[in-house]
């Protein structure tokens, strides 16, 4: 599975705010934090499995630190936007043309 696919699956798990949480991975059925969403999206129990680790690196390019800290100190829209940025970057690396606005860009356009 490509890194952007793992990120997309994880985002789908937490895109609705009622399926997102702070302070723990959350149960497999949700709600989940950002890290829990990655782990469960890839059907693994470890952040060290390659697809999850690569997704963490992709997200880390935008967090300036720990994903756990980012998730637990930011709002749901900020976490969603983080995933959108990482997905866009990973798709661009893969040569996929991406023209999907981030949440912030959508709000400005509205």
N, C-alpha and C positions, 0 to 999 in steps of 0.2 A: 504494500500500500504506500502510495506517495505521501509525503509530509503534508501537502495541502489537503489530501483526502482525510487524513487523521484529524487535522484541524477543523475541517468542515463537519465531520461527524461529531466531534466534541462540541463545536458551536451549536449544532442542532440540538444537543442535549440541554444546553443552558440558555438558548436564545430567548425563550420565554422566561421572564423574571421569576415566575413561580417555580421553575425548575432549577434555579440557581441558589447557592447558599454561600455563606462565609464561615470560616472557622473549622471546617472538616471536609473530607472528601465527599461525605454524604453516602447514603446507601446506593447500591447498584441501580435501583429503580428511580433514584433521584429524590430530592433535588441534590445537585452536585456543585462543588466549587470548580474552578477552572482546571485544576490538576485532576480532580476526581473525574471530570468529564473526559479528559484525555485518556486516563487509565481505563475507564469503562467503555469508551468509544472503541478502543483497540482490543477490548476483551482480554485484558491482562491484569495482573495485580501488582505491577511494578513500573515505576517511573524510569527504570533502567533498561527496559526492553527497547530495542532500537527505534521503532516507529514513534514511541512516546518520547524518548530522549531527543530525537530529532525535532519533534514538534515543540518540545520545551526550549530547545536552542532557538528555533524560529521565533517563538514568542519572546524569548529573552532579549532578542535584538531590539525590542520596543519597550520593555519594562524598566530597564535601567537597574535591574536587581532581580529579586526572587519573584516568581510567579505567585507563590503562596502569599507573600506580602502584598503584591499588587492586588490580587483578588480580595484579600481581607481588608484592604484600606481604601478601595475604590468603589465606585457605584457600578451597578449592573450595566448601564450603557457604556461606561468606560471599559469594562471587561469585554463586552461584545465588540466594541470598536477595536480593541487590541487584537482579538481573533481575526476580525476583518482585515486589518492591516497585515497581519502575518500570512493570512491566506493569499492576499493579493501579492505579497512579496514572493511567496513560494511558487505561485503560479507563474509569475514573471520569470523566475529562475528557470522554470520548466519550459519557457517559451510560449506560454499561453497568454494571449492578449486578454487583459482584464480591464473592464470599464464598469465596475460596480462601485457605486458610491458607498462610503462608510456611513455609519449612523449619523455622525456629525454633519456630513455633507448633505444627507437626506433632510435633516432638520433645517438647515440653512435654506435649502431649496423650497421648503414648504411654506 
